[in-house]
Amino acid sequence: MPLTPADSALFGSLFAQPEVAALFTDEVYVRRLLTVEGALASVQGRLGIIPPESAEAILHLTQTFAPDLASLRAGLLTDGVPVSALLAQLRPALPAAARDHLHFGATTQDIVDTAFVLAAREALRVLRRELLAVGDRLAELSQAQAQTLMPGRTHSQQALPVTFGLKAAGWLTPIARHLERLRELEGRLYVVSFGGAAGTLAALGDRGLAVADALAAELDLAAPPTPWHTQRDTVFELAAWLAGVGTSLGKLAQDVILLAQSEVGEVREGGGGGGSSTMPQKQNPITSEVILAAASTNAGLLAAVTRSGVQEHERGTHGWQVEWLTVPQMLGLTGAALAHTRRLLDGLEVQAARMAHNVAASHGLMLAEALSFALTAVLPKEEAKALIRQAVPQALAGEGHLVGLVRERLGPRGDRVDWAALTEAHTLGSTFNLIDRAIRHYRQVRPSCSLAETPPQSSGSPT
């Protein structure tokens, strides 16, 4: 197994969504660096900061240049970043008069961070699409299974009757919130990085902000109020969002694993996967396991990103590199978790008959709360609870239904109790309204989050 399974030809499909993984290859990464360098030269040429001929030559070269990756690797070991070695390859290919105008007024971190933002934007478009697909499927599942009765469980013990539609609605609601968070995050994340050597843009005199604003516009980004070389809160916000999505998907997957246990049998993953090499009767919940693994790994990576944001003065020492080790991997893992969740939901087999069997097998114990409230019409509350407690051991032993056992103990005093209402199907409270609300909320959120929106251009000037 390779050091990073997400980059493996064998394991990659488990731990990285292919479209996201393709955005972080060495070739695409370097091409993105070239895009930023070309955009910088282009806007500086238009602003008259470098000669138009130099700008044109640099832009053309960055669009056509084939870098020597082996040489970049050697430079990376020396400099810690590939930009210096890339510039060293570009300059000899330029006209002599244009060489000094390449990378003019910029610093390495400007190029690398802006390229990262461009990569994150492309990756988040894929993740949004996958998140919407998961949300759509959950909305359909919530509606289709709205009345499918099943045991509700608290602390892993049967508690009150619920429906599978309500459980699916509980999975859906965080998806809507994650979409809202993503829309808010994008406005803060999609900004250019351009501050020069120490964040003052001193090399450009009084033209620095004009270049920053123009570069942002050229790349369809916004311009932040100040350079963010050591302001890493938006990177952390991105990582926290990725971990949050993973947590919600992990909760869904954990529920499926528990519901698919042999003794429970209320759902199956479907699709024919998850077979055992030695036990032909088994169908292991492999898809759910992979989703959980991705979510758990992202939670651990988030801790590293949290610490990486504590950076020194105007340029950090090591936190930047920690982001390289973590955030792209988190994007890939989240993409994989979303793709696997989509596949899980598409093939999920809801075993409604088994759910009904498990409800019946509880011998009415899930009606204890409803029974307690119903008995207060004829008994003091504490006496009603005591009466139910006395009948519970008999119901647990299979000696009768809890409601019937209590009714027998109550005798004629129970004539005023509405016994017909004391069934699991009649004690679902606001279940159906809750399902409707969850679906309606998701459908209200969905249209505004369905497309990648470019944040408005901004100079960051105070208003």
C-alpha positions, 0 to 999 in steps of 0.5 A: 500500500502506498504512503497515501492510498488516495494517490494509489492506482489501486486504492485511489477509487476508495479514498479520492473522487476521481474528478477531485484527484485529477485537479491535484496532479503535479502536471495540473498543479504546475499548469495552475501556477503558470495560469497565475503568472500569465494572468499577473503579466497580462494585467500588468501589461494593461496597466502599463506597469510592464511593457505590453510586448513583455506581457504578451510574451509572458502570457503566451509562454505560460499558456504553451510551456511544457515544464521539466518536472524533474528539474522542478523536483530538484528545485523544490528540495532546495527552495521548499516551493517549486516556483523559483525553479519554474521561473528559472525554466521560463526566463530563458524561453522569453525574449531578453527584454521580457525576462525581468518582467516575469513575476514582477512585484510578486512573491512565491506565496502569492502564486502558490496561494492563488493557485490553491484558491483556483484548485479549491474552487474547481474541487468545490464545484464537484463536491457541490454537485455530489452534495446536491445529488446526496440531498436529492436522494435523501429528499426522495427517500424521506418522502417515499418512506415517510410512513415506514414504521421502525423502532427509534433508538436512543443510547442504542436501545429501542425507545419510541416508534419512528419512521424510516422517512424521519430518519432519512429526513434527519440525514437530509437536514445537515446537507441543506445546512452544509450547502448554505455554509458552502455558499457563505464560505465561497465568498471568503475563500475565493480571493486572490493572494497578492502582497509581495515580499512582506505584504506591503506590495512595495515593489509596485510603489503606489500601483500595488492595489490596482494590480491586486484588484486587476489580477483578482478580476482576471481570475474571477476572484475577489480582492481581500482587504489585506494580503493573507499570507499568514491569515489562514482563517479561510483555509481553516474554514474550508477544512472545517467545512470538509470535516463537517460534511464528512461527519454528517455522512459518517453519521449516515453511514454509521446508522446504516451499519447498525441497521444492517447488523444481522440481528437488526436487518432493517436495511441492506447496502445492496449492489451485491458487494461486501462479500466475505472471502470465507463466509458466503452468507455475509454481506459486509457494509463496505461502502458505509465503512469507507465513508466512515473511514474518510470522515474519521481521517478528515477529523484527524486532519482538521486538527493539523489544519487548526494548528497550521493557522498559527503562523509567524509575523508576515510570513510563516515557517511551517504552517503553510506546508502543513496545509499542503499535507492536509487540505488537498487530501481532505478535498479528495476524501470528502469527494470520495465520501460523497460519491460513496454515499450517493452510491449507497443511497442509490442501492439502499434496500429498506427492509420494511417487513423486518422493521415492522417485525422488530416493532412487533417484537418489542411487545409494546415496550416502545409505547411506555411513554405514551401509555404513561401519559394516557394513564394520567387521565385516571391515575396520578403520574407517579402511580401510572409510572409504577404500574407500567414498571411492574408490567415491563418485566412481563413484556420483556419476558414475552408474556404479553403486550405491555398495553394489554398487561397494564390494562389487565392490572388497571381493571375497571379504572381503565374504562376512560383510557383511549386504548385504541390510540395506544399503538405504534402507528398512532404515537408518531407525534409530529413525524410527518410534519417534521419530514415535510419541513426537512424536505421543504427546507432543503428544496428552498436552499437548493436553487441558490446553491445549485450553481457555482457562483462567482463572488462579487469583485471587491477591492476590500476598501472600507465602506 
